[in-house]
Amino acid sequence: MLLPSTVRVGIRLSPRVSGARIWLQVSQNQARFLTLPHSKITSRVLPSQRIPHTRNFWWSKSAIPEQQTASAVESAPASSSIIAVDSSAGIDVPAFDTAIPPLQYGDLAELGLAGWSPAGIIRWSLELLQVSSGMPWFYTIIAGTILWRVVILPANIMSLRNSSRLLPYTDQLQAVTAEWKSVNTNDRLALQRISLKRQKIYEKAGARVLPSIIMPFVQIPVTLGLFFAVRKMTMLPVEQLKQSGVFFLPDLTVSDPYYILPILSTVAINVQMSVMKGDVNFAERPDMAHMMNYMRIFSFMSVPLMGSLPSGLWLSILTGVAVSCLQSFILQRATVRRWLKITPRAEPKVKPPTMMESMQHAKSWYMSKRSEIIAARTQAAKTQRR
């Protein structure tokens, strides 16, 4: 039997989203189950009505006075059917509209969304944050994204400290890099000799190789994990995301019809790359400057291609980019760098390439790879003829 359009709760209800069930915990020796097809109807209590054993926070309070709500309940049509779930418990509650029950601990695990992958761990943290605090999902996604950006902040500081210490040795690093490119990859002795030269430069600068190596292995899993975690939650979707908690973005599972979030994210990405230019050691990583120019082009091209993504995902992307941009701006301040023992900023000896130079670099790279492939095929054909 389905619940009617009105329900009044007198005992604890613990709604389960994944199975669309309600567990009635009457006593230790008595438990009854009611099947609630989630796609058809779900009970709702007016926001001003306080339900025992449920979360009631300031952001979930109704703007309608309780007197008006009470009069609305009294004036409800008598034709609305009422179910006596348990006569001893006195449960017969009217609800005027359908609403999605709040998320509970373990719901994402039952949906198969929580696990030990980076995305699964991030989804579990979002569930823990939302259920514990009761925040609307709009603020939960923002807070969760900020939380994981703070988690990888120490790795970012270590990498920045390394990069700043190597700036005075830009010329020596450029010479080592040029020598590395000119050596045959099969000559292991020459490669080892160049590696020892690079290691001596790092020791002289007081820098370490490990932070530069582990930084991608820390940043990439968190960045991609956030993307895929929120993407799957919004596209499955998790039903609670259909009620974001804010009036200007009510449903986080649908795309932004006005492309406001994609455009803001694209602008924020380009601002972030402009701010980061002062901290990137292009002598140590010369290809990084060209990659930043390619990312600028791709960011504008992705707006019409990725504009159909859910607005909840764009909200996470925009929050992450804004936090990274603010972080880079703060870490460029002299007082902050001195407190974190980061070498003061200096004008980079290698200027970032222009967009045309990056396009020429891409063309030369393509032609060199093409010539290598043609040479390898010619050599293979000669070997077969013999």
C-alpha contacts under 8 A as a table, 3 or more apart, distances in Angstrom:
res1	aa1	res2	aa2	distance
1	M	34	L	7.68
1	M	35	T	7.52
2	L	34	L	7.91
2	L	35	T	7.17
2	L	36	L	6.34
3	L	6	T	7.61
3	L	7	V	7.45
3	L	36	L	7.31
3	L	41	I	7.74
3	L	42	T	7.61
3	L	43	S	7.02
3	L	82	I	7.70
3	L	83	I	6.64
4	P	7	V	7.08
4	P	43	S	7.82
4	P	80	S	7.10
4	P	81	S	5.60
4	P	82	I	5.94
4	P	83	I	6.89
4	P	94	P	7.59
5	S	43	S	6.99
5	S	80	S	6.56
5	S	81	S	7.12
5	S	82	I	7.92
5	S	94	P	6.22
5	S	95	A	5.39
5	S	96	F	6.05
5	S	97	D	6.93
5	S	98	T	7.94
6	T	43	S	6.94
6	T	44	R	7.48
6	T	80	S	7.15
6	T	81	S	7.50
6	T	82	I	6.67
6	T	92	D	7.81
6	T	93	V	5.33
6	T	94	P	2.45
6	T	95	A	3.38
6	T	96	F	5.89
7	V	43	S	6.34
7	V	44	R	7.09
7	V	45	V	7.03
7	V	82	I	7.30
7	V	83	I	7.99
7	V	91	I	7.68
7	V	92	D	5.46
7	V	93	V	2.67
7	V	94	P	3.49
7	V	95	A	4.94
8	R	45	V	7.25
8	R	91	I	6.01
8	R	92	D	4.94
8	R	93	V	2.23
8	R	94	P	5.35
8	R	95	A	7.31
9	V	12	R	7.46
9	V	13	L	7.61
9	V	51	I	6.82
9	V	91	I	5.59
9	V	92	D	6.86
9	V	93	V	5.69
10	G	51	I	7.94
10	G	52	P	7.62
10	G	89	A	6.68
10	G	90	G	6.46
10	G	91	I	5.45
11	I	24	L	7.51
11	I	25	Q	7.35
11	I	26	V	6.86
11	I	52	P	7.11
11	I	89	A	7.08
11	I	91	I	7.54
12	R	24	L	6.62
12	R	25	Q	6.17
12	R	26	V	7.64
12	R	52	P	6.50
12	R	53	H	5.93
12	R	54	T	7.95
13	L	22	I	6.52
13	L	23	W	6.26
13	L	24	L	5.72
13	L	25	Q	7.08
13	L	53	H	7.85
14	S	22	I	6.00
14	S	23	W	5.75
14	S	24	L	7.27
14	S	104	Q	7.80
15	P	20	A	7.22
15	P	21	R	6.09
15	P	22	I	4.71
15	P	23	W	6.71
15	P	101	P	6.17
15	P	102	P	7.41
15	P	103	L	7.95
15	P	104	Q	7.52
16	R	19	G	5.96
16	R	20	A	5.56
16	R	21	R	5.38
16	R	22	I	6.28
16	R	23	W	7.98
16	R	101	P	7.89
16	R	103	L	7.49
16	R	104	Q	6.89
16	R	107	D	6.75
17	V	20	A	4.94
17	V	21	R	7.12
17	V	101	P	7.18
17	V	103	L	6.81
17	V	104	Q	7.93
17	V	107	D	6.44
17	V	239	E	7.70
18	S	21	R	7.99
18	S	107	D	6.23
18	S	108	L	7.93
18	S	110	E	6.38
18	S	111	L	5.92
20	A	35	T	7.31
20	A	36	L	5.72
20	A	37	P	6.12
20	A	38	H	5.18
21	R	33	F	7.47
21	R	34	L	6.56
21	R	35	T	5.59
21	R	36	L	5.62
21	R	37	P	7.91
22	I	33	F	6.52
22	I	34	L	6.03
22	I	35	T	7.17
22	I	36	L	7.25
23	W	31	A	7.36
23	W	32	R	6.77
23	W	33	F	5.69
23	W	34	L	7.32
24	L	31	A	5.97
24	L	32	R	5.74
24	L	33	F	6.55
25	Q	28	Q	7.56
25	Q	30	Q	7.33
25	Q	31	A	5.68
25	Q	32	R	7.61
26	V	30	Q	5.98
26	V	31	A	6.17
26	V	89	A	7.61
27	S	30	Q	5.19
27	S	31	A	6.98
28	Q	31	A	7.56
36	L	41	I	7.14
36	L	42	T	6.74
37	P	40	K	5.52
37	P	41	I	6.50
37	P	42	T	7.57
38	H	41	I	5.89
38	H	42	T	6.03
41	I	98	T	6.13
42	T	98	T	5.37
42	T	99	A	6.12
42	T	100	I	6.81
42	T	101	P	7.88
43	S	95	A	6.03
43	S	97	D	7.50
43	S	98	T	5.94
43	S	99	A	6.54
44	R	95	A	4.91
44	R	96	F	6.88
44	R	97	D	6.10
44	R	98	T	5.64
44	R	99	A	5.27
44	R	100	I	7.72
44	R	101	P	7.85
45	V	49	Q	6.53
45	V	94	P	7.40
45	V	95	A	5.20
45	V	96	F	7.46
46	L	49	Q	5.46
46	L	69	T	7.77
46	L	95	A	6.92
46	L	96	F	7.47
47	P	50	R	7.52
47	P	60	S	6.79
47	P	61	K	6.03
47	P	62	S	5.17
48	S	61	K	6.08
48	S	62	S	5.15
48	S	64	I	7.20
48	S	65	P	7.54
48	S	66	E	6.21
48	S	69	T	7.26
49	Q	66	E	7.80
50	R	56	N	7.12
51	I	54	T	5.89
55	R	134	G	6.77
56	N	60	S	6.41
56	N	61	K	7.34
57	F	60	S	5.35
57	F	61	K	6.66
57	F	134	G	6.96
58	W	61	K	5.44
59	W	135	M	7.61
59	W	136	P	7.91
62	S	65	P	7.53
64	I	68	Q	6.69
64	I	69	T	6.81
65	P	68	Q	5.48
65	P	69	T	6.46
66	E	69	T	4.93
66	E	70	A	6.03
67	Q	70	A	5.06
67	Q	71	S	6.22
68	Q	71	S	5.12
68	Q	72	A	6.14
69	T	72	A	4.97
69	T	73	V	6.24
70	A	73	V	5.07
70	A	74	E	6.29
71	S	74	E	5.03
71	S	75	S	6.12
72	A	75	S	5.11
72	A	76	A	6.27
73	V	76	A	5.27
73	V	94	P	7.81
76	A	80	S	7.83
77	P	80	S	5.95
78	A	81	S	7.71
82	I	92	D	6.06
82	I	93	V	7.25
82	I	94	P	7.17
83	I	91	I	7.92
83	I	92	D	5.80
84	A	87	S	5.97
84	A	90	G	7.22
84	A	91	I	5.89
84	A	92	D	5.35
85	V	90	G	7.76
85	V	91	I	5.79
85	V	92	D	6.92
86	D	89	A	5.26
86	D	90	G	6.10
86	D	91	I	6.07
87	S	90	G	5.01
87	S	91	I	6.90
95	A	98	T	7.63
100	I	239	E	6.96
100	I	240	Q	6.26
100	I	243	Q	7.99
101	P	240	Q	7.47
102	P	240	Q	6.77
103	L	107	D	6.69
103	L	127	E	7.71
103	L	130	Q	7.96
103	L	131	V	6.43
103	L	240	Q	6.89
104	Q	107	D	5.76
104	Q	131	V	6.21
105	Y	108	L	7.79
105	Y	127	E	7.09
105	Y	128	L	7.14
105	Y	131	V	6.80
106	G	109	A	5.13
106	G	110	E	6.33
107	D	110	E	5.13
107	D	111	L	6.33
108	L	111	L	4.94
108	L	112	G	6.24
108	L	113	L	5.14
108	L	114	A	5.69
108	L	123	R	7.63
108	L	124	W	7.22
108	L	127	E	7.30
109	A	112	G	4.98
109	A	113	L	5.56
109	A	114	A	4.74
109	A	115	G	7.37
109	A	124	W	8.00
110	E	113	L	7.55
111	L	114	A	7.91
112	G	115	G	7.67
113	L	120	G	5.98
113	L	123	R	6.83
113	L	232	K	7.98
113	L	233	M	7.69
114	A	119	A	7.87
114	A	120	G	4.26
114	A	121	I	6.30
114	A	123	R	5.92
114	A	124	W	5.46
115	G	119	A	7.78
115	G	120	G	4.27
115	G	121	I	5.92
115	G	124	W	7.67
116	W	119	A	7.97
116	W	120	G	5.67
116	W	121	I	5.73
117	S	120	G	4.99
117	S	121	I	6.11
118	P	121	I	5.27
118	P	122	I	6.23
118	P	221	P	6.28
118	P	222	V	6.66
118	P	225	G	5.03
119	A	122	I	5.14
119	A	123	R	6.20
119	A	224	L	7.72
119	A	225	G	4.16
119	A	226	L	6.24
119	A	227	F	7.93
119	A	228	F	6.04
119	A	229	A	4.59
120	G	123	R	5.12
120	G	124	W	6.23
120	G	225	G	7.91
120	G	229	A	6.68
121	I	124	W	5.06
121	I	125	S	6.25
122	I	125	S	5.02
122	I	126	L	6.28
122	I	225	G	6.89
122	I	226	L	6.61
122	I	229	A	6.47
123	R	126	L	5.05
123	R	127	E	6.25
123	R	229	A	5.74
123	R	230	V	7.43
124	W	127	E	5.08
124	W	128	L	6.16
125	S	128	L	5.02
125	S	129	L	6.04
125	S	144	G	7.35
126	L	129	L	5.06
126	L	130	Q	6.06
126	L	140	T	6.80
126	L	141	I	7.19
126	L	144	G	5.91
127	E	130	Q	5.23
127	E	131	V	5.94
128	L	131	V	5.43
128	L	132	S	5.83
129	L	132	S	5.40
129	L	133	S	6.02
129	L	134	G	7.91
129	L	140	T	6.89
129	L	144	G	7.43
130	Q	133	S	5.39
130	Q	134	G	5.22
130	Q	135	M	5.56
130	Q	136	P	7.34
130	Q	137	W	7.12
130	Q	140	T	5.90
131	V	134	G	5.31
131	V	135	M	7.78
135	M	139	Y	6.32
135	M	140	T	6.02
136	P	139	Y	5.66
136	P	140	T	6.18
136	P	244	S	5.88
136	P	245	G	4.94
136	P	246	V	7.90
137	W	140	T	4.66
137	W	141	I	6.07
137	W	240	Q	7.66
137	W	241	L	6.25
137	W	243	Q	7.57
137	W	244	S	5.05
137	W	245	G	6.59
138	F	141	I	5.67
138	F	142	I	6.70
138	F	244	S	5.09
138	F	245	G	6.36
138	F	246	V	7.01
138	F	252	L	7.71
138	F	312	G	7.60
139	Y	142	I	5.04
139	Y	143	A	5.99
140	T	143	A	5.10
140	T	144	G	5.89
141	I	144	G	5.13
141	I	145	T	6.07
141	I	312	G	7.63
141	I	315	L	7.50
141	I	316	S	6.19
142	I	145	T	5.29
142	I	146	I	6.28
142	I	315	L	7.33
142	I	316	S	6.33
142	I	319	T	6.15
143	A	146	I	5.16
143	A	147	L	6.08
144	G	147	L	4.98
144	G	148	W	6.41
145	T	148	W	5.42
145	T	149	R	6.29
145	T	226	L	7.27
145	T	316	S	6.26
145	T	319	T	6.66
145	T	320	G	6.07
146	I	149	R	5.08
146	I	150	V	6.22
146	I	319	T	7.25
146	I	320	G	6.80
146	I	323	V	6.90
147	L	150	V	5.20
147	L	151	V	6.40
148	W	151	V	4.85
148	W	152	I	6.65
148	W	222	V	7.13
149	R	152	I	5.52
149	R	153	L	6.32
149	R	320	G	7.05
149	R	323	V	7.34
149	R	324	S	7.65
150	V	153	L	4.97
150	V	154	P	7.98
151	V	154	P	7.23
152	I	155	A	5.49
152	I	156	N	6.53
152	I	218	V	6.89
152	I	219	Q	6.61
152	I	222	V	7.91
153	L	156	N	5.04
153	L	157	I	6.27
154	P	157	I	5.08
154	P	158	M	6.25
155	A	158	M	5.13
155	A	159	S	6.23
155	A	211	P	7.34
155	A	215	M	6.16
155	A	218	V	7.27
156	N	159	S	5.18
156	N	160	L	6.13
156	N	215	M	7.11
157	I	160	L	5.05
157	I	161	R	6.06
158	M	161	R	5.13
158	M	162	N	6.28
158	M	211	P	6.13
159	S	162	N	5.15
159	S	163	S	6.18
159	S	211	P	5.50
159	S	212	S	5.69
159	S	215	M	6.69
160	L	163	S	5.06
160	L	164	S	6.09
160	L	279	D	6.95
160	L	342	I	7.48
161	R	164	S	5.31
161	R	165	R	6.36
161	R	341	K	7.48
161	R	342	I	4.97
161	R	343	T	6.83
162	N	165	R	5.36
162	N	166	L	6.52
162	N	207	A	5.22
162	N	208	R	6.65
162	N	211	P	7.26
162	N	212	S	7.27
163	S	166	L	5.31
163	S	167	L	6.61
163	S	279	D	7.48
163	S	280	V	7.06
163	S	281	N	5.96
164	S	167	L	5.42
164	S	279	D	7.33
164	S	281	N	7.54
164	S	342	I	6.79
164	S	343	T	5.49
164	S	344	P	7.47
164	S	345	R	7.17
165	R	168	P	7.02
165	R	205	A	5.90
165	R	206	G	6.96
165	R	207	A	6.31
165	R	342	I	7.75
165	R	343	T	6.02
166	L	169	Y	5.42
166	L	170	T	6.75
166	L	202	Y	7.26
166	L	205	A	5.98
166	L	207	A	7.02
166	L	281	N	7.74
167	L	170	T	5.39
167	L	281	N	6.56
167	L	283	A	7.98
167	L	346	A	7.74
167	L	348	P	7.12
169	Y	172	Q	5.49
169	Y	173	L	6.29
169	Y	201	I	7.45
169	Y	205	A	7.51
170	T	173	L	5.19
170	T	174	Q	6.16
170	T	283	A	5.47
170	T	284	E	7.23
170	T	349	K	7.07
171	D	174	Q	5.09
171	D	175	A	6.33
171	D	283	A	7.61
172	Q	175	A	5.15
172	Q	176	V	6.32
172	Q	201	I	7.67
173	L	176	V	5.09
173	L	177	T	6.10
173	L	198	R	7.12
173	L	201	I	7.68
173	L	283	A	6.43
173	L	284	E	6.25
174	Q	177	T	5.06
174	Q	178	A	6.15
174	Q	283	A	5.77
174	Q	284	E	7.19
175	A	178	A	5.17
175	A	179	E	6.17
176	V	179	E	5.07
176	V	180	W	6.12
176	V	194	I	6.62
176	V	197	K	7.29
176	V	198	R	6.75
177	T	180	W	5.01
177	T	181	K	6.39
178	A	181	K	5.24
178	A	182	S	6.39
179	E	182	S	5.18
179	E	183	V	6.37
179	E	194	I	7.48
180	W	183	V	5.50
180	W	191	L	7.01
180	W	194	I	6.63
181	K	184	N	7.92
183	V	187	D	7.24
183	V	190	A	7.00
183	V	191	L	7.35
184	N	187	D	5.52
185	T	188	R	7.05
185	T	191	L	7.42
187	D	190	A	5.59
187	D	191	L	6.47
188	R	191	L	5.00
188	R	192	Q	6.10
189	L	192	Q	5.14
189	L	193	R	6.20
190	A	193	R	5.04
190	A	194	I	6.29
191	L	194	I	5.18
191	L	195	S	6.18
192	Q	195	S	4.97
192	Q	196	L	6.24
193	R	196	L	5.20
193	R	197	K	6.47
194	I	197	K	5.05
194	I	198	R	6.33
195	S	198	R	5.11
195	S	199	Q	6.14
196	L	199	Q	4.97
196	L	200	K	6.21
197	K	200	K	5.20
197	K	201	I	6.42
198	R	201	I	5.17
198	R	202	Y	6.39
199	Q	202	Y	5.10
199	Q	203	E	6.27
199	Q	209	V	7.95
200	K	203	E	5.03
200	K	204	K	6.09
201	I	204	K	5.08
201	I	205	A	6.19
202	Y	205	A	5.14
202	Y	206	G	6.09
202	Y	207	A	5.08
202	Y	208	R	6.27
202	Y	209	V	7.27
203	E	206	G	5.04
203	E	207	A	6.10
203	E	208	R	7.26
204	K	207	A	7.73
208	R	211	P	6.44
208	R	212	S	7.56
209	V	212	S	5.59
209	V	213	I	6.45
210	L	213	I	5.07
210	L	214	I	6.07
211	P	214	I	5.32
211	P	215	M	5.91
212	S	215	M	5.65
212	S	216	P	7.99
213	I	216	P	6.83
213	I	217	F	7.74
214	I	217	F	5.15
214	I	218	V	6.36
215	M	218	V	5.26
215	M	219	Q	6.10
216	P	219	Q	5.19
216	P	220	I	5.56
217	F	220	I	5.85
217	F	221	P	6.62
218	V	221	P	6.09
218	V	222	V	6.78
219	Q	222	V	5.45
219	Q	223	T	6.08
220	I	223	T	5.14
220	I	224	L	5.93
221	P	224	L	5.34
221	P	225	G	5.52
222	V	225	G	4.88
222	V	226	L	6.04
223	T	226	L	5.38
223	T	227	F	6.45
224	L	227	F	5.00
224	L	228	F	6.17
225	G	228	F	5.35
225	G	229	A	5.74
226	L	229	A	5.11
226	L	230	V	6.13
226	L	316	S	7.65
227	F	230	V	5.70
227	F	231	R	5.96
227	F	313	L	6.98
227	F	316	S	7.60
227	F	317	I	7.39
228	F	231	R	4.89
228	F	232	K	6.01
229	A	232	K	5.62
229	A	233	M	6.40
230	V	233	M	5.09
230	V	234	T	6.14
230	V	312	G	7.13
230	V	313	L	5.66
230	V	316	S	7.45
231	R	234	T	5.33
231	R	235	M	6.07
231	R	310	P	7.48
231	R	312	G	7.87
231	R	313	L	5.65
232	K	235	M	5.12
232	K	236	L	5.69
232	K	237	P	7.11
233	M	236	L	5.57
233	M	237	P	5.32
233	M	238	V	5.42
234	T	237	P	4.66
234	T	238	V	6.27
234	T	241	L	6.84
234	T	252	L	6.74
234	T	253	T	4.72
234	T	254	V	7.97
234	T	310	P	6.43
234	T	312	G	6.61
234	T	313	L	7.23
235	M	238	V	7.80
235	M	253	T	6.37
235	M	310	P	7.29
237	P	241	L	7.42
237	P	253	T	6.68
238	V	241	L	5.81
238	V	242	K	7.77
239	E	242	K	5.67
239	E	243	Q	7.98
240	Q	243	Q	5.75
240	Q	244	S	7.56
241	L	244	S	5.63
241	L	251	D	6.50
241	L	252	L	5.49
241	L	253	T	6.32
242	K	250	P	6.97
242	K	251	D	4.40
242	K	252	L	5.73
242	K	253	T	6.00
243	Q	250	P	5.76
243	Q	251	D	5.53
243	Q	252	L	7.36
244	S	249	L	6.82
244	S	250	P	5.17
244	S	251	D	5.68
244	S	252	L	6.12
245	G	250	P	6.54
246	V	249	L	5.79
246	V	250	P	5.72
247	F	250	P	5.34
249	L	252	L	6.89
251	D	254	V	6.16
251	D	311	S	7.85
252	L	255	S	7.69
252	L	310	P	6.31
252	L	311	S	5.17
252	L	312	G	4.44
252	L	313	L	7.92
253	T	310	P	5.11
253	T	311	S	6.42
253	T	312	G	6.32
254	V	309	L	7.51
254	V	310	P	4.73
254	V	311	S	5.96
254	V	312	G	7.94
255	S	307	G	7.08
255	S	308	S	5.26
255	S	309	L	5.46
255	S	310	P	4.22
255	S	311	S	4.92
256	D	259	Y	5.34
256	D	260	I	6.83
256	D	261	L	6.88
256	D	307	G	7.37
256	D	308	S	7.37
256	D	310	P	7.02
256	D	311	S	5.47
259	Y	262	P	5.43
259	Y	263	I	6.16
259	Y	307	G	6.43
260	I	263	I	5.36
260	I	264	L	6.12
261	L	264	L	5.11
261	L	265	S	6.04
261	L	311	S	7.19
261	L	314	W	6.00
261	L	315	L	6.87
261	L	318	L	7.31
262	P	265	S	5.10
262	P	266	T	6.21
262	P	303	V	5.95
262	P	306	M	7.93
262	P	307	G	6.17
262	P	314	W	6.41
263	I	266	T	5.12
263	I	267	V	6.27
263	I	303	V	6.78
264	L	267	V	5.18
264	L	268	A	6.10
264	L	318	L	7.14
265	S	268	A	5.02
265	S	269	I	6.12
265	S	314	W	7.36
265	S	317	I	6.80
265	S	318	L	4.85
265	S	321	V	7.28
266	T	269	I	5.14
266	T	270	N	6.45
266	T	299	S	5.77
266	T	300	F	6.50
266	T	303	V	7.46
267	V	270	N	5.32
267	V	271	V	6.26
268	A	271	V	5.04
268	A	272	Q	6.04
268	A	318	L	7.23
268	A	321	V	6.26
268	A	322	A	6.39
268	A	325	C	7.73
269	I	272	Q	5.04
269	I	273	M	6.35
269	I	296	R	7.95
269	I	299	S	7.55
269	I	321	V	6.12
270	N	273	M	5.18
270	N	274	S	6.30
270	N	296	R	6.26
270	N	299	S	7.98
271	V	274	S	5.12
271	V	275	V	6.28
271	V	325	C	7.26
272	Q	275	V	5.15
272	Q	276	M	6.11
272	Q	321	V	7.05
272	Q	322	A	7.74
272	Q	324	S	7.06
272	Q	325	C	4.71
272	Q	328	S	7.86
273	M	276	M	5.02
273	M	277	K	6.28
273	M	292	M	6.85
274	S	277	K	5.52
275	V	278	G	6.53
275	V	325	C	6.90
275	V	328	S	6.62
275	V	329	F	6.64
276	M	279	D	5.46
276	M	280	V	6.52
276	M	325	C	7.84
276	M	328	S	6.30
277	K	280	V	5.48
277	K	352	P	7.81
278	G	345	R	7.88
278	G	347	E	7.92
278	G	348	P	7.57
279	D	332	Q	7.84
279	D	345	R	7.88
281	N	284	E	5.56
281	N	285	R	6.38
281	N	286	P	7.95
281	N	348	P	7.44
282	F	285	R	4.83
282	F	286	P	4.60
282	F	287	D	7.51
282	F	288	M	6.63
282	F	289	A	6.46
282	F	350	V	6.38
282	F	351	K	7.97
282	F	352	P	7.45
283	A	286	P	5.43
283	A	350	V	6.44
285	R	288	M	5.53
285	R	289	A	7.86
286	P	289	A	6.16
286	P	290	H	7.68
287	D	290	H	5.37
287	D	291	M	6.29
288	M	291	M	4.96
288	M	292	M	6.28
289	A	292	M	5.23
289	A	293	N	6.64
289	A	352	P	5.89
289	A	353	P	6.57
290	H	293	N	5.19
290	H	294	Y	6.31
290	H	353	P	6.86
290	H	358	S	5.18
290	H	361	H	7.78
291	M	294	Y	5.01
291	M	295	M	6.12
292	M	295	M	5.03
292	M	296	R	6.40
293	N	296	R	5.15
293	N	297	I	6.71
293	N	354	T	7.82
293	N	355	M	6.13
293	N	358	S	6.82
294	Y	297	I	5.28
294	Y	298	F	6.25
294	Y	358	S	7.65
295	M	298	F	4.93
295	M	299	S	5.89
296	R	299	S	5.22
296	R	300	F	6.75
297	I	300	F	5.62
297	I	301	M	6.39
298	F	301	M	4.98
298	F	302	S	5.96
299	S	302	S	5.27
299	S	303	V	6.91
300	F	303	V	5.70
301	M	304	P	6.76
301	M	305	L	7.08
302	S	305	L	4.90
302	S	306	M	5.51
302	S	307	G	7.65
303	V	306	M	5.47
303	V	307	G	5.40
304	P	307	G	5.23
304	P	308	S	7.94
305	L	308	S	7.39
306	M	309	L	5.73
309	L	313	L	6.87
309	L	314	W	7.25
310	P	313	L	5.50
310	P	314	W	6.71
311	S	314	W	5.01
311	S	315	L	6.05
312	G	315	L	4.99
312	G	316	S	6.45
313	L	316	S	5.17
313	L	317	I	6.33
314	W	317	I	4.96
314	W	318	L	5.99
315	L	318	L	5.21
315	L	319	T	6.14
316	S	319	T	5.16
316	S	320	G	6.15
317	I	320	G	5.20
317	I	321	V	6.20
318	L	321	V	5.28
318	L	322	A	6.07
319	T	322	A	5.16
319	T	323	V	6.14
320	G	323	V	5.21
320	G	324	S	6.20
321	V	324	S	5.11
321	V	325	C	6.11
322	A	325	C	5.12
322	A	326	L	6.17
323	V	326	L	5.13
323	V	327	Q	6.00
324	S	327	Q	4.96
324	S	328	S	6.17
325	C	328	S	5.25
325	C	329	F	6.25
326	L	329	F	5.09
326	L	330	I	6.19
327	Q	330	I	5.22
327	Q	331	L	6.14
328	S	331	L	5.16
328	S	332	Q	6.33
329	F	332	Q	5.38
329	F	333	R	7.14
330	I	333	R	5.60
330	I	336	V	7.13
331	L	336	V	6.04
331	L	337	R	6.21
332	Q	336	V	7.38
332	Q	337	R	6.80
332	Q	345	R	7.34
333	R	336	V	5.43
333	R	337	R	6.25
334	A	337	R	5.13
334	A	338	R	6.10
334	A	344	P	6.43
334	A	345	R	7.74
335	T	338	R	5.20
335	T	339	W	6.23
336	V	339	W	5.08
336	V	340	L	6.18
337	R	340	L	5.12
337	R	341	K	5.93
337	R	342	I	4.77
337	R	343	T	6.80
337	R	344	P	6.49
338	R	341	K	5.03
338	R	342	I	5.93
338	R	343	T	7.31
338	R	344	P	7.24
339	W	342	I	7.68
348	P	351	K	6.57
353	P	357	E	5.78
353	P	358	S	6.41
354	T	357	E	5.19
354	T	358	S	6.32
355	M	358	S	5.08
355	M	359	M	6.31
356	M	359	M	5.03
356	M	360	Q	6.25
357	E	360	Q	5.06
357	E	361	H	6.10
358	S	361	H	4.92
358	S	362	A	6.22
359	M	362	A	5.09
359	M	363	K	6.26
360	Q	363	K	5.04
360	Q	364	S	6.16
361	H	364	S	5.21
361	H	365	W	6.08
362	A	365	W	5.10
362	A	366	Y	6.18
363	K	366	Y	5.15
363	K	367	M	6.25
364	S	367	M	5.11
364	S	368	S	6.11
365	W	368	S	5.22
365	W	369	K	6.22
366	Y	369	K	5.25
366	Y	370	R	6.08
367	M	370	R	5.01
367	M	371	S	6.14
368	S	371	S	5.16
368	S	372	E	6.22
369	K	372	E	5.05
369	K	373	I	6.27
370	R	373	I	5.15
370	R	374	I	6.25
371	S	374	I	5.07
371	S	375	A	6.05
372	E	375	A	5.12
372	E	376	A	6.13
373	I	376	A	5.08
373	I	377	R	6.21
374	I	377	R	5.14
374	I	378	T	6.14
375	A	378	T	5.09
375	A	379	Q	6.13
376	A	379	Q	5.12
376	A	380	A	6.14
377	R	380	A	5.01
377	R	381	A	6.14
378	T	381	A	5.10
378	T	382	K	6.26
379	Q	382	K	5.15
379	Q	383	T	6.26
380	A	383	T	5.09
380	A	384	Q	6.33
381	A	384	Q	5.17
381	A	385	R	6.37
382	K	385	R	5.23
382	K	386	R	6.52
383	T	386	R	5.33
